[in-house]
């Protein structure tokens, strides 16, 4: 499961915060976020939810209104 998530992150490096996973996360963090997902699609969806939230926060900080 974890290799599929890493591959997805590399393929989508510049989208939705996947760069956080590529640059900052270790295997333990990925496994913790995946949890008990049984299929690759579910594992990717769980991680996407977290990295997208991180990306949204980053965009807020970079925003001139902040």
PDBQT receptor file of N, H, CA, C and O in Angstrom, charges set to zero:
ATOM      1  N   UNK A   1       0.821  -1.190   0.000  1.00  0.00    +0.000 N 
ATOM      2  CA  UNK A   1       0.000   0.000   0.000  1.00  0.00    +0.000 C 
ATOM      3  C   UNK A   1       0.866   1.255   0.000  1.00  0.00    +0.000 C 
ATOM      4  O   UNK A   1       0.630   2.192  -0.764  1.00  0.00    +0.000 OA
ATOM      5  N   UNK A   2       1.850   1.254   0.853  1.00  0.00    +0.000 N 
ATOM      6  H   UNK A   2       2.041   0.494   1.474  1.00  0.00    +0.000 HD
ATOM      7  CA  UNK A   2       2.728   2.414   1.000  1.00  0.00    +0.000 C 
ATOM      8  C   UNK A   2       3.447   2.765  -0.306  1.00  0.00    +0.000 C 
ATOM      9  O   UNK A   2       3.514   3.948  -0.641  1.00  0.00    +0.000 OA
ATOM     10  N   UNK A   3       3.986   1.805  -1.057  1.00  0.00    +0.000 N 
ATOM     11  H   UNK A   3       3.932   0.845  -0.784  1.00  0.00    +0.000 HD
ATOM     12  CA  UNK A   3       4.626   2.159  -2.325  1.00  0.00    +0.000 C 
ATOM     13  C   UNK A   3       3.667   2.833  -3.312  1.00  0.00    +0.000 C 
ATOM     14  O   UNK A   3       4.070   3.719  -4.066  1.00  0.00    +0.000 OA
ATOM     15  N   UNK A   4       2.408   2.414  -3.304  1.00  0.00    +0.000 N 
ATOM     16  H   UNK A   4       2.081   1.694  -2.691  1.00  0.00    +0.000 HD
ATOM     17  CA  UNK A   4       1.417   3.032  -4.195  1.00  0.00    +0.000 C 
ATOM     18  C   UNK A   4       1.171   4.484  -3.801  1.00  0.00    +0.000 C 
ATOM     19  O   UNK A   4       1.020   5.347  -4.666  1.00  0.00    +0.000 OA
ATOM     20  N   UNK A   5       1.130   4.753  -2.508  1.00  0.00    +0.000 N 
ATOM     21  H   UNK A   5       1.252   4.052  -1.806  1.00  0.00    +0.000 HD
ATOM     22  CA  UNK A   5       0.928   6.121  -2.032  1.00  0.00    +0.000 C 
ATOM     23  C   UNK A   5       2.129   6.986  -2.409  1.00  0.00    +0.000 C 
ATOM     24  O   UNK A   5       1.962   8.120  -2.857  1.00  0.00    +0.000 OA
ATOM     25  N   UNK A   6       3.325   6.460  -2.231  1.00  0.00    +0.000 N 
ATOM     26  H   UNK A   6       3.461   5.539  -1.867  1.00  0.00    +0.000 HD
ATOM     27  CA  UNK A   6       4.531   7.210  -2.599  1.00  0.00    +0.000 C 
ATOM     28  C   UNK A   6       4.574   7.483  -4.100  1.00  0.00    +0.000 C 
ATOM     29  O   UNK A   6       4.925   8.584  -4.524  1.00  0.00    +0.000 OA
ATOM     30  N   UNK A   7       4.223   6.493  -4.894  1.00  0.00    +0.000 N 
ATOM     31  H   UNK A   7       3.938   5.598  -4.550  1.00  0.00    +0.000 HD
ATOM     32  CA  UNK A   7       4.208   6.665  -6.344  1.00  0.00    +0.000 C 
ATOM     33  C   UNK A   7       3.198   7.730  -6.748  1.00  0.00    +0.000 C 
ATOM     34  O   UNK A   7       3.475   8.566  -7.608  1.00  0.00    +0.000 OA
ATOM     35  N   UNK A   8       2.030   7.695  -6.125  1.00  0.00    +0.000 N 
ATOM     36  H   UNK A   8       1.805   7.016  -5.426  1.00  0.00    +0.000 HD
ATOM     37  CA  UNK A   8       1.005   8.699  -6.414  1.00  0.00    +0.000 C 
ATOM     38  C   UNK A   8       1.509  10.097  -6.037  1.00  0.00    +0.000 C 
ATOM     39  O   UNK A   8       1.274  11.063  -6.764  1.00  0.00    +0.000 OA
ATOM     40  N   UNK A   9       2.188  10.197  -4.919  1.00  0.00    +0.000 N 
ATOM     41  H   UNK A   9       2.379   9.413  -4.328  1.00  0.00    +0.000 HD
ATOM     42  CA  UNK A   9       2.722  11.483  -4.473  1.00  0.00    +0.000 C 
ATOM     43  C   UNK A   9       3.740  12.027  -5.475  1.00  0.00    +0.000 C 
ATOM     44  O   UNK A   9       3.727  13.216  -5.793  1.00  0.00    +0.000 OA
ATOM     45  N   UNK A  10       4.605  11.172  -5.963  1.00  0.00    +0.000 N 
ATOM     46  H   UNK A  10       4.615  10.206  -5.705  1.00  0.00    +0.000 HD
ATOM     47  CA  UNK A  10       5.597  11.609  -6.946  1.00  0.00    +0.000 C 
ATOM     48  C   UNK A  10       4.945  12.044  -8.252  1.00  0.00    +0.000 C 
ATOM     49  O   UNK A  10       5.362  13.032  -8.856  1.00  0.00    +0.000 OA
ATOM     50  N   UNK A  11       3.934  11.319  -8.686  1.00  0.00    +0.000 N 
ATOM     51  H   UNK A  11       3.595  10.516  -8.196  1.00  0.00    +0.000 HD
ATOM     52  CA  UNK A  11       3.224  11.652  -9.925  1.00  0.00    +0.000 C 
ATOM     53  C   UNK A  11       2.446  12.954  -9.800  1.00  0.00    +0.000 C 
ATOM     54  O   UNK A  11       2.204  13.635 -10.797  1.00  0.00    +0.000 OA
ATOM     55  N   UNK A  12       2.054  13.302  -8.581  1.00  0.00    +0.000 N 
ATOM     56  H   UNK A  12       2.250  12.749  -7.771  1.00  0.00    +0.000 HD
ATOM     57  CA  UNK A  12       1.220  14.482  -8.344  1.00  0.00    +0.000 C 
ATOM     58  C   UNK A  12       1.932  15.501  -7.462  1.00  0.00    +0.000 C 
ATOM     59  O   UNK A  12       1.297  16.235  -6.705  1.00  0.00    +0.000 OA
ATOM     60  N   UNK A  13       3.239  15.538  -7.568  1.00  0.00    +0.000 N 
ATOM     61  H   UNK A  13       3.755  14.942  -8.183  1.00  0.00    +0.000 HD
ATOM     62  CA  UNK A  13       4.089  16.352  -6.690  1.00  0.00    +0.000 C 
ATOM     63  C   UNK A  13       3.608  17.794  -6.549  1.00  0.00    +0.000 C 
ATOM     64  O   UNK A  13       3.629  18.340  -5.446  1.00  0.00    +0.000 OA
ATOM     65  N   UNK A  14       3.185  18.409  -7.620  1.00  0.00    +0.000 N 
ATOM     66  H   UNK A  14       3.168  17.966  -8.516  1.00  0.00    +0.000 HD
ATOM     67  CA  UNK A  14       2.816  19.826  -7.596  1.00  0.00    +0.000 C 
ATOM     68  C   UNK A  14       1.313  20.058  -7.398  1.00  0.00    +0.000 C 
ATOM     69  O   UNK A  14       0.836  21.177  -7.590  1.00  0.00    +0.000 OA
ATOM     70  N   UNK A  15       0.577  19.039  -7.024  1.00  0.00    +0.000 N 
ATOM     71  H   UNK A  15       0.964  18.130  -6.868  1.00  0.00    +0.000 HD
ATOM     72  CA  UNK A  15      -0.870  19.153  -6.850  1.00  0.00    +0.000 C 
ATOM     73  C   UNK A  15      -1.273  18.859  -5.410  1.00  0.00    +0.000 C 
ATOM     74  O   UNK A  15      -0.759  17.930  -4.787  1.00  0.00    +0.000 OA
ATOM     75  N   UNK A  16      -2.180  19.646  -4.900  1.00  0.00    +0.000 N 
ATOM     76  H   UNK A  16      -2.598  20.401  -5.406  1.00  0.00    +0.000 HD
ATOM     77  CA  UNK A  16      -2.889  19.354  -3.643  1.00  0.00    +0.000 C 
ATOM     78  C   UNK A  16      -2.018  19.027  -2.431  1.00  0.00    +0.000 C 
ATOM     79  O   UNK A  16      -2.495  18.392  -1.490  1.00  0.00    +0.000 OA
ATOM     80  N   UNK A  17      -0.759  19.443  -2.433  1.00  0.00    +0.000 N 
ATOM     81  H   UNK A  17      -0.371  19.958  -3.197  1.00  0.00    +0.000 HD
ATOM     82  CA  UNK A  17       0.075  19.231  -1.259  1.00  0.00    +0.000 C 
ATOM     83  C   UNK A  17       0.834  17.924  -1.214  1.00  0.00    +0.000 C 
ATOM     84  O   UNK A  17       1.423  17.593  -0.185  1.00  0.00    +0.000 OA
ATOM     85  N   UNK A  18       0.837  17.170  -2.303  1.00  0.00    +0.000 N 
ATOM     86  H   UNK A  18       0.359  17.439  -3.139  1.00  0.00    +0.000 HD
ATOM     87  CA  UNK A  18       1.572  15.904  -2.311  1.00  0.00    +0.000 C 
ATOM     88  C   UNK A  18       3.067  16.109  -2.098  1.00  0.00    +0.000 C 
ATOM     89  O   UNK A  18       3.766  15.185  -1.683  1.00  0.00    +0.000 OA
ATOM     90  N   UNK A  19       3.560  17.310  -2.376  1.00  0.00    +0.000 N 
ATOM     91  H   UNK A  19       2.992  18.061  -2.713  1.00  0.00    +0.000 HD
ATOM     92  CA  UNK A  19       4.977  17.591  -2.135  1.00  0.00    +0.000 C 
ATOM     93  C   UNK A  19       5.325  17.455  -0.652  1.00  0.00    +0.000 C 
ATOM     94  O   UNK A  19       6.460  17.116  -0.317  1.00  0.00    +0.000 OA
ATOM     95  N   UNK A  20       4.370  17.712   0.237  1.00  0.00    +0.000 N 
ATOM     96  H   UNK A  20       3.448  17.988  -0.034  1.00  0.00    +0.000 HD
ATOM     97  CA  UNK A  20       4.618  17.512   1.668  1.00  0.00    +0.000 C 
ATOM     98  C   UNK A  20       5.045  16.068   1.934  1.00  0.00    +0.000 C 
ATOM     99  O   UNK A  20       6.013  15.814   2.651  1.00  0.00    +0.000 OA
ATOM    100  N   UNK A  21       4.303  15.129   1.344  1.00  0.00    +0.000 N 
ATOM    101  H   UNK A  21       3.516  15.336   0.762  1.00  0.00    +0.000 HD
ATOM    102  CA  UNK A  21       4.633  13.724   1.566  1.00  0.00    +0.000 C 
ATOM    103  C   UNK A  21       6.010  13.402   1.003  1.00  0.00    +0.000 C 
ATOM    104  O   UNK A  21       6.820  12.765   1.676  1.00  0.00    +0.000 OA
ATOM    105  N   UNK A  22       6.280  13.831  -0.215  1.00  0.00    +0.000 N 
ATOM    106  H   UNK A  22       5.621  14.349  -0.762  1.00  0.00    +0.000 HD
ATOM    107  CA  UNK A  22       7.549  13.520  -0.860  1.00  0.00    +0.000 C 
ATOM    108  C   UNK A  22       8.720  14.114  -0.081  1.00  0.00    +0.000 C 
ATOM    109  O   UNK A  22       9.738  13.452   0.117  1.00  0.00    +0.000 OA
ATOM    110  N   UNK A  23       8.576  15.350   0.354  1.00  0.00    +0.000 N 
ATOM    111  H   UNK A  23       7.749  15.889   0.192  1.00  0.00    +0.000 HD
ATOM    112  CA  UNK A  23       9.690  16.065   0.972  1.00  0.00    +0.000 C 
ATOM    113  C   UNK A  23       9.831  15.844   2.482  1.00  0.00    +0.000 C 
ATOM    114  O   UNK A  23      10.940  15.905   3.014  1.00  0.00    +0.000 OA
ATOM    115  N   UNK A  24       8.728  15.591   3.167  1.00  0.00    +0.000 N 
ATOM    116  H   UNK A  24       7.828  15.542   2.735  1.00  0.00    +0.000 HD
ATOM    117  CA  UNK A  24       8.768  15.663   4.631  1.00  0.00    +0.000 C 
ATOM    118  C   UNK A  24       8.368  14.393   5.373  1.00  0.00    +0.000 C 
ATOM    119  O   UNK A  24       8.800  14.199   6.510  1.00  0.00    +0.000 OA
ATOM    120  N   UNK A  25       7.584  13.547   4.791  1.00  0.00    +0.000 N 
ATOM    121  H   UNK A  25       7.234  13.704   3.868  1.00  0.00    +0.000 HD
ATOM    122  CA  UNK A  25       7.056  12.408   5.525  1.00  0.00    +0.000 C 
ATOM    123  C   UNK A  25       7.985  11.209   5.468  1.00  0.00    +0.000 C 
ATOM    124  O   UNK A  25       8.615  10.937   4.446  1.00  0.00    +0.000 OA
ATOM    125  N   UNK A  26       8.059  10.496   6.587  1.00  0.00    +0.000 N 
ATOM    126  H   UNK A  26       7.548  10.716   7.417  1.00  0.00    +0.000 HD
ATOM    127  CA  UNK A  26       8.790   9.233   6.586  1.00  0.00    +0.000 C 
ATOM    128  C   UNK A  26       7.769   8.090   6.482  1.00  0.00    +0.000 C 
ATOM    129  O   UNK A  26       6.558   8.312   6.505  1.00  0.00    +0.000 OA
ATOM    130  N   UNK A  27       8.289   6.876   6.369  1.00  0.00    +0.000 N 
ATOM    131  H   UNK A  27       9.273   6.696   6.350  1.00  0.00    +0.000 HD
ATOM    132  CA  UNK A  27       7.412   5.717   6.184  1.00  0.00    +0.000 C 
ATOM    133  C   UNK A  27       6.418   5.553   7.329  1.00  0.00    +0.000 C 
ATOM    134  O   UNK A  27       5.268   5.176   7.101  1.00  0.00    +0.000 OA
ATOM    135  N   UNK A  28       6.843   5.828   8.534  1.00  0.00    +0.000 N 
ATOM    136  H   UNK A  28       7.777   6.134   8.719  1.00  0.00    +0.000 HD
ATOM    137  CA  UNK A  28       5.955   5.674   9.692  1.00  0.00    +0.000 C 
ATOM    138  C   UNK A  28       4.765   6.626   9.601  1.00  0.00    +0.000 C 
ATOM    139  O   UNK A  28       3.642   6.247   9.934  1.00  0.00    +0.000 OA
ATOM    140  N   UNK A  29       5.000   7.847   9.157  1.00  0.00    +0.000 N 
ATOM    141  H   UNK A  29       5.912   8.155   8.887  1.00  0.00    +0.000 HD
ATOM    142  CA  UNK A  29       3.898   8.810   9.027  1.00  0.00    +0.000 C 
ATOM    143  C   UNK A  29       2.913   8.368   7.951  1.00  0.00    +0.000 C 
ATOM    144  O   UNK A  29       1.700   8.506   8.111  1.00  0.00    +0.000 OA
ATOM    145  N   UNK A  30       3.441   7.842   6.865  1.00  0.00    +0.000 N 
ATOM    146  H   UNK A  30       4.426   7.731   6.735  1.00  0.00    +0.000 HD
ATOM    147  CA  UNK A  30       2.568   7.361   5.797  1.00  0.00    +0.000 C 
ATOM    148  C   UNK A  30       1.717   6.200   6.304  1.00  0.00    +0.000 C 
ATOM    149  O   UNK A  30       0.504   6.176   6.100  1.00  0.00    +0.000 OA
ATOM    150  N   UNK A  31       2.356   5.245   6.961  1.00  0.00    +0.000 N 
ATOM    151  H   UNK A  31       3.342   5.264   7.127  1.00  0.00    +0.000 HD
ATOM    152  CA  UNK A  31       1.618   4.086   7.477  1.00  0.00    +0.000 C 
ATOM    153  C   UNK A  31       0.568   4.494   8.502  1.00  0.00    +0.000 C 
ATOM    154  O   UNK A  31      -0.534   3.947   8.517  1.00  0.00    +0.000 OA
ATOM    155  N   UNK A  32       0.908   5.452   9.359  1.00  0.00    +0.000 N 
ATOM    156  H   UNK A  32       1.803   5.897   9.348  1.00  0.00    +0.000 HD
ATOM    157  CA  UNK A  32      -0.057   5.919  10.359  1.00  0.00    +0.000 C 
ATOM    158  C   UNK A  32      -1.271   6.550   9.692  1.00  0.00    +0.000 C 
ATOM    159  O   UNK A  32      -2.401   6.338  10.130  1.00  0.00    +0.000 OA
ATOM    160  N   UNK A  33      -1.045   7.316   8.646  1.00  0.00    +0.000 N 
ATOM    161  H   UNK A  33      -0.127   7.488   8.291  1.00  0.00    +0.000 HD
ATOM    162  CA  UNK A  33      -2.147   7.994   7.960  1.00  0.00    +0.000 C 
ATOM    163  C   UNK A  33      -2.988   7.005   7.161  1.00  0.00    +0.000 C 
ATOM    164  O   UNK A  33      -4.210   7.138   7.100  1.00  0.00    +0.000 OA
ATOM    165  N   UNK A  34      -2.350   6.030   6.557  1.00  0.00    +0.000 N 
ATOM    166  H   UNK A  34      -1.357   5.923   6.606  1.00  0.00    +0.000 HD
ATOM    167  CA  UNK A  34      -3.077   5.009   5.793  1.00  0.00    +0.000 C 
ATOM    168  C   UNK A  34      -4.000   4.222   6.717  1.00  0.00    +0.000 C 
ATOM    169  O   UNK A  34      -5.107   3.846   6.331  1.00  0.00    +0.000 OA
ATOM    170  N   UNK A  35      -3.542   3.982   7.919  1.00  0.00    +0.000 N 
ATOM    171  H   UNK A  35      -2.643   4.288   8.233  1.00  0.00    +0.000 HD
ATOM    172  CA  UNK A  35      -4.356   3.235   8.876  1.00  0.00    +0.000 C 
ATOM    173  C   UNK A  35      -4.635   1.829   8.396  1.00  0.00    +0.000 C 
ATOM    174  O   UNK A  35      -3.723   1.110   7.990  1.00  0.00    +0.000 OA
ATOM    175  N   UNK A  36      -5.880   1.442   8.441  1.00  0.00    +0.000 N 
ATOM    176  H   UNK A  36      -6.621   2.026   8.771  1.00  0.00    +0.000 HD
ATOM    177  CA  UNK A  36      -6.267   0.072   8.090  1.00  0.00    +0.000 C 
ATOM    178  C   UNK A  36      -6.855  -0.031   6.685  1.00  0.00    +0.000 C 
ATOM    179  O   UNK A  36      -7.597  -0.966   6.384  1.00  0.00    +0.000 OA
ATOM    180  N   UNK A  37      -6.526   0.924   5.835  1.00  0.00    +0.000 N 
ATOM    181  H   UNK A  37      -5.924   1.684   6.079  1.00  0.00    +0.000 HD
ATOM    182  CA  UNK A  37      -7.024   0.877   4.455  1.00  0.00    +0.000 C 
ATOM    183  C   UNK A  37      -6.582  -0.434   3.808  1.00  0.00    +0.000 C 
ATOM    184  O   UNK A  37      -5.436  -0.857   3.953  1.00  0.00    +0.000 OA
ATOM    185  N   UNK A  38      -7.499  -1.060   3.102  1.00  0.00    +0.000 N 
ATOM    186  H   UNK A  38      -8.431  -0.716   2.984  1.00  0.00    +0.000 HD
ATOM    187  CA  UNK A  38      -7.215  -2.362   2.509  1.00  0.00    +0.000 C 
ATOM    188  C   UNK A  38      -6.903  -2.289   1.017  1.00  0.00    +0.000 C 
ATOM    189  O   UNK A  38      -6.318  -3.218   0.460  1.00  0.00    +0.000 OA
ATOM    190  N   UNK A  39      -7.284  -1.203   0.375  1.00  0.00    +0.000 N 
ATOM    191  H   UNK A  39      -7.759  -0.449   0.827  1.00  0.00    +0.000 HD
ATOM    192  CA  UNK A  39      -7.005  -1.065  -1.051  1.00  0.00    +0.000 C 
ATOM    193  C   UNK A  39      -6.245   0.234  -1.299  1.00  0.00    +0.000 C 
ATOM    194  O   UNK A  39      -6.356   1.190  -0.532  1.00  0.00    +0.000 OA
ATOM    195  N   UNK A  40      -5.476   0.250  -2.378  1.00  0.00    +0.000 N 
ATOM    196  H   UNK A  40      -5.386  -0.527  -3.002  1.00  0.00    +0.000 HD
ATOM    197  CA  UNK A  40      -4.635   1.403  -2.691  1.00  0.00    +0.000 C 
ATOM    198  C   UNK A  40      -5.437   2.690  -2.813  1.00  0.00    +0.000 C 
ATOM    199  O   UNK A  40      -5.027   3.733  -2.305  1.00  0.00    +0.000 OA
ATOM    200  N   UNK A  41      -6.568   2.618  -3.480  1.00  0.00    +0.000 N 
ATOM    201  H   UNK A  41      -6.901   1.771  -3.893  1.00  0.00    +0.000 HD
ATOM    202  CA  UNK A  41      -7.399   3.810  -3.684  1.00  0.00    +0.000 C 
ATOM    203  C   UNK A  41      -7.817   4.429  -2.342  1.00  0.00    +0.000 C 
ATOM    204  O   UNK A  41      -7.815   5.651  -2.193  1.00  0.00    +0.000 OA
ATOM    205  N   UNK A  42      -8.166   3.603  -1.395  1.00  0.00    +0.000 N 
ATOM    206  H   UNK A  42      -8.168   2.611  -1.516  1.00  0.00    +0.000 HD
ATOM    207  CA  UNK A  42      -8.566   4.089  -0.069  1.00  0.00    +0.000 C 
ATOM    208  C   UNK A  42      -7.376   4.688   0.676  1.00  0.00    +0.000 C 
ATOM    209  O   UNK A  42      -7.520   5.700   1.361  1.00  0.00    +0.000 OA
ATOM    210  N   UNK A  43      -6.212   4.074   0.547  1.00  0.00    +0.000 N 
ATOM    211  H   UNK A  43      -6.095   3.252  -0.010  1.00  0.00    +0.000 HD
ATOM    212  CA  UNK A  43      -5.010   4.591   1.201  1.00  0.00    +0.000 C 
ATOM    213  C   UNK A  43      -4.652   5.959   0.636  1.00  0.00    +0.000 C 
ATOM    214  O   UNK A  43      -4.337   6.881   1.389  1.00  0.00    +0.000 OA
ATOM    215  N   UNK A  44      -4.698   6.092  -0.668  1.00  0.00    +0.000 N 
ATOM    216  H   UNK A  44      -4.953   5.343  -1.279  1.00  0.00    +0.000 HD
ATOM    217  CA  UNK A  44      -4.396   7.373  -1.315  1.00  0.00    +0.000 C 
ATOM    218  C   UNK A  44      -5.411   8.423  -0.891  1.00  0.00    +0.000 C 
ATOM    219  O   UNK A  44      -5.040   9.569  -0.638  1.00  0.00    +0.000 OA
ATOM    220  N   UNK A  45      -6.667   8.060  -0.812  1.00  0.00    +0.000 N 
ATOM    221  H   UNK A  45      -6.968   7.129  -1.018  1.00  0.00    +0.000 HD
ATOM    222  CA  UNK A  45      -7.712   9.006  -0.401  1.00  0.00    +0.000 C 
ATOM    223  C   UNK A  45      -7.486   9.499   1.027  1.00  0.00    +0.000 C 
ATOM    224  O   UNK A  45      -7.677  10.682   1.312  1.00  0.00    +0.000 OA
ATOM    225  N   UNK A  46      -7.086   8.611   1.915  1.00  0.00    +0.000 N 
ATOM    226  H   UNK A  46      -6.931   7.650   1.685  1.00  0.00    +0.000 HD
ATOM    227  CA  UNK A  46      -6.833   9.015   3.302  1.00  0.00    +0.000 C 
ATOM    228  C   UNK A  46      -5.675  10.001   3.387  1.00  0.00    +0.000 C 
ATOM    229  O   UNK A  46      -5.745  10.999   4.104  1.00  0.00    +0.000 OA
ATOM    230  N   UNK A  47      -4.615   9.711   2.651  1.00  0.00    +0.000 N 
ATOM    231  H   UNK A  47      -4.557   8.901   2.068  1.00  0.00    +0.000 HD
ATOM    232  CA  UNK A  47      -3.461  10.605   2.673  1.00  0.00    +0.000 C 
ATOM    233  C   UNK A  47      -3.787  11.916   1.981  1.00  0.00    +0.000 C 
ATOM    234  O   UNK A  47      -3.374  12.980   2.443  1.00  0.00    +0.000 OA
ATOM    235  N   UNK A  48      -4.528  11.854   0.871  1.00  0.00    +0.000 N 
ATOM    236  H   UNK A  48      -4.863  10.990   0.495  1.00  0.00    +0.000 HD
ATOM    237  CA  UNK A  48      -4.912  13.068   0.145  1.00  0.00    +0.000 C 
ATOM    238  C   UNK A  48      -5.635  14.045   1.073  1.00  0.00    +0.000 C 
ATOM    239  O   UNK A  48      -5.392  15.251   1.025  1.00  0.00    +0.000 OA
ATOM    240  N   UNK A  49      -6.504  13.529   1.899  1.00  0.00    +0.000 N 
ATOM    241  H   UNK A  49      -6.702  12.549   1.938  1.00  0.00    +0.000 HD
ATOM    242  CA  UNK A  49      -7.253  14.378   2.822  1.00  0.00    +0.000 C 
ATOM    243  C   UNK A  49      -6.310  15.189   3.714  1.00  0.00    +0.000 C 
ATOM    244  O   UNK A  49      -6.549  16.373   3.952  1.00  0.00    +0.000 OA
ATOM    245  N   UNK A  50      -5.256  14.566   4.202  1.00  0.00    +0.000 N 
ATOM    246  H   UNK A  50      -5.062  13.604   4.009  1.00  0.00    +0.000 HD
ATOM    247  CA  UNK A  50      -4.309  15.229   5.100  1.00  0.00    +0.000 C 
ATOM    248  C   UNK A  50      -3.422  16.211   4.345  1.00  0.00    +0.000 C 
ATOM    249  O   UNK A  50      -3.280  17.362   4.756  1.00  0.00    +0.000 OA
ATOM    250  N   UNK A  51      -2.823  15.762   3.236  1.00  0.00    +0.000 N 
ATOM    251  H   UNK A  51      -2.938  14.826   2.902  1.00  0.00    +0.000 HD
ATOM    252  CA  UNK A  51      -1.903  16.666   2.528  1.00  0.00    +0.000 C 
ATOM    253  C   UNK A  51      -2.645  17.838   1.895  1.00  0.00    +0.000 C 
ATOM    254  O   UNK A  51      -2.089  18.929   1.766  1.00  0.00    +0.000 OA
ATOM    255  N   UNK A  52      -3.883  17.621   1.504  1.00  0.00    +0.000 N 
ATOM    256  H   UNK A  52      -4.334  16.735   1.609  1.00  0.00    +0.000 HD
ATOM    257  CA  UNK A  52      -4.675  18.728   0.947  1.00  0.00    +0.000 C 
ATOM    258  C   UNK A  52      -4.935  19.775   2.026  1.00  0.00    +0.000 C 
ATOM    259  O   UNK A  52      -4.873  20.974   1.756  1.00  0.00    +0.000 OA
ATOM    260  N   UNK A  53      -5.223  19.329   3.237  1.00  0.00    +0.000 N 
ATOM    261  H   UNK A  53      -5.274  18.355   3.457  1.00  0.00    +0.000 HD
ATOM    262  CA  UNK A  53      -5.431  20.252   4.345  1.00  0.00    +0.000 C 
ATOM    263  C   UNK A  53      -4.144  21.050   4.625  1.00  0.00    +0.000 C 
ATOM    264  O   UNK A  53      -4.198  22.258   4.851  1.00  0.00    +0.000 OA
ATOM    265  N   UNK A  54      -3.014  20.380   4.608  1.00  0.00    +0.000 N 
ATOM    266  H   UNK A  54      -2.970  19.398   4.425  1.00  0.00    +0.000 HD
ATOM    267  CA  UNK A  54      -1.731  21.073   4.808  1.00  0.00    +0.000 C 
ATOM    268  C   UNK A  54      -1.500  22.105   3.703  1.00  0.00    +0.000 C 
ATOM    269  O   UNK A  54      -1.025  23.211   3.962  1.00  0.00    +0.000 OA
ATOM    270  N   UNK A  55      -1.839  21.735   2.482  1.00  0.00    +0.000 N 
ATOM    271  H   UNK A  55      -2.225  20.837   2.271  1.00  0.00    +0.000 HD
ATOM    272  CA  UNK A  55      -1.665  22.638   1.357  1.00  0.00    +0.000 C 
ATOM    273  C   UNK A  55      -2.572  23.868   1.480  1.00  0.00    +0.000 C 
ATOM    274  O   UNK A  55      -2.157  24.989   1.185  1.00  0.00    +0.000 OA
ATOM    275  N   UNK A  56      -3.799  23.644   1.913  1.00  0.00    +0.000 N 
ATOM    276  H   UNK A  56      -4.136  22.734   2.152  1.00  0.00    +0.000 HD
ATOM    277  CA  UNK A  56      -4.719  24.769   2.101  1.00  0.00    +0.000 C 
ATOM    278  C   UNK A  56      -4.191  25.731   3.150  1.00  0.00    +0.000 C 
ATOM    279  O   UNK A  56      -4.290  26.948   2.991  1.00  0.00    +0.000 OA
ATOM    280  N   UNK A  57      -3.639  25.194   4.207  1.00  0.00    +0.000 N 
ATOM    281  H   UNK A  57      -3.559  24.206   4.337  1.00  0.00    +0.000 HD
ATOM    282  CA  UNK A  57      -3.050  26.038   5.256  1.00  0.00    +0.000 C 
ATOM    283  C   UNK A  57      -1.862  26.827   4.712  1.00  0.00    +0.000 C 
ATOM    284  O   UNK A  57      -1.707  28.011   5.010  1.00  0.00    +0.000 OA
ATOM    285  N   UNK A  58      -1.032  26.173   3.920  1.00  0.00    +0.000 N 
ATOM    286  H   UNK A  58      -1.158  25.211   3.678  1.00  0.00    +0.000 HD
ATOM    287  CA  UNK A  58       0.106  26.849   3.303  1.00  0.00    +0.000 C 
ATOM    288  C   UNK A  58      -0.367  28.000   2.416  1.00  0.00    +0.000 C 
ATOM    289  O   UNK A  58       0.222  29.081   2.432  1.00  0.00    +0.000 OA
ATOM    290  N   UNK A  59      -1.415  27.772   1.655  1.00  0.00    +0.000 N 
ATOM    291  H   UNK A  59      -1.894  26.895   1.643  1.00  0.00    +0.000 HD
ATOM    292  CA  UNK A  59      -1.953  28.815   0.779  1.00  0.00    +0.000 C 
ATOM    293  C   UNK A  59      -2.503  29.985   1.588  1.00  0.00    +0.000 C 
ATOM    294  O   UNK A  59      -2.351  31.140   1.191  1.00  0.00    +0.000 OA
ATOM    295  N   UNK A  60      -3.137  29.695   2.715  1.00  0.00    +0.000 N 
ATOM    296  H   UNK A  60      -3.261  28.756   3.038  1.00  0.00    +0.000 HD
ATOM    297  CA  UNK A  60      -3.633  30.762   3.587  1.00  0.00    +0.000 C 
ATOM    298  C   UNK A  60      -2.486  31.628   4.101  1.00  0.00    +0.000 C 
ATOM    299  O   UNK A  60      -2.593  32.853   4.147  1.00  0.00    +0.000 OA
ATOM    300  N   UNK A  61      -1.408  30.987   4.478  1.00  0.00    +0.000 N 
ATOM    301  H   UNK A  61      -1.322  29.992   4.441  1.00  0.00    +0.000 HD
ATOM    302  CA  UNK A  61      -0.255  31.725   5.009  1.00  0.00    +0.000 C 
ATOM    303  C   UNK A  61       0.380  32.577   3.926  1.00  0.00    +0.000 C 
ATOM    304  O   UNK A  61       0.818  33.694   4.199  1.00  0.00    +0.000 OA
ATOM    305  N   UNK A  62       0.437  32.078   2.726  1.00  0.00    +0.000 N 
ATOM    306  H   UNK A  62       0.081  31.170   2.505  1.00  0.00    +0.000 HD
ATOM    307  CA  UNK A  62       1.022  32.831   1.611  1.00  0.00    +0.000 C 
ATOM    308  C   UNK A  62       0.111  33.927   1.093  1.00  0.00    +0.000 C 
ATOM    309  O   UNK A  62       0.561  34.819   0.374  1.00  0.00    +0.000 OA
ATOM    310  N   UNK A  63      -1.144  33.873   1.445  1.00  0.00    +0.000 N 
ATOM    311  H   UNK A  63      -1.509  33.149   2.030  1.00  0.00    +0.000 HD
ATOM    312  CA  UNK A  63      -2.126  34.841   0.961  1.00  0.00    +0.000 C 
ATOM    313  C   UNK A  63      -1.821  36.240   1.491  1.00  0.00    +0.000 C 
ATOM    314  O   UNK A  63      -1.434  36.389   2.650  1.00  0.00    +0.000 OA
ATOM    315  N   UNK A  64      -1.989  37.257   0.667  1.00  0.00    +0.000 N 
ATOM    316  H   UNK A  64      -2.304  37.137  -0.274  1.00  0.00    +0.000 HD
ATOM    317  CA  UNK A  64      -1.745  38.627   1.114  1.00  0.00    +0.000 C 
ATOM    318  C   UNK A  64      -2.707  39.080   2.223  1.00  0.00    +0.000 C 
ATOM    319  O   UNK A  64      -2.386  40.000   2.976  1.00  0.00    +0.000 OA
ATOM    320  N   UNK A  65      -3.852  38.460   2.326  1.00  0.00    +0.000 N 
ATOM    321  H   UNK A  65      -4.113  37.713   1.714  1.00  0.00    +0.000 HD
ATOM    322  CA  UNK A  65      -4.824  38.835   3.357  1.00  0.00    +0.000 C 
ATOM    323  C   UNK A  65      -4.431  38.344   4.738  1.00  0.00    +0.000 C 
ATOM    324  O   UNK A  65      -4.969  38.823   5.737  1.00  0.00    +0.000 OA
ATOM    325  N   UNK A  66      -3.516  37.410   4.815  1.00  0.00    +0.000 N 
ATOM    326  H   UNK A  66      -3.080  37.021   4.004  1.00  0.00    +0.000 HD
ATOM    327  CA  UNK A  66      -3.141  36.812   6.083  1.00  0.00    +0.000 C 
ATOM    328  C   UNK A  66      -2.369  37.761   6.886  1.00  0.00    +0.000 C 
ATOM    329  O   UNK A  66      -1.958  37.436   8.000  1.00  0.00    +0.000 OA
TER     330      UNK A  66
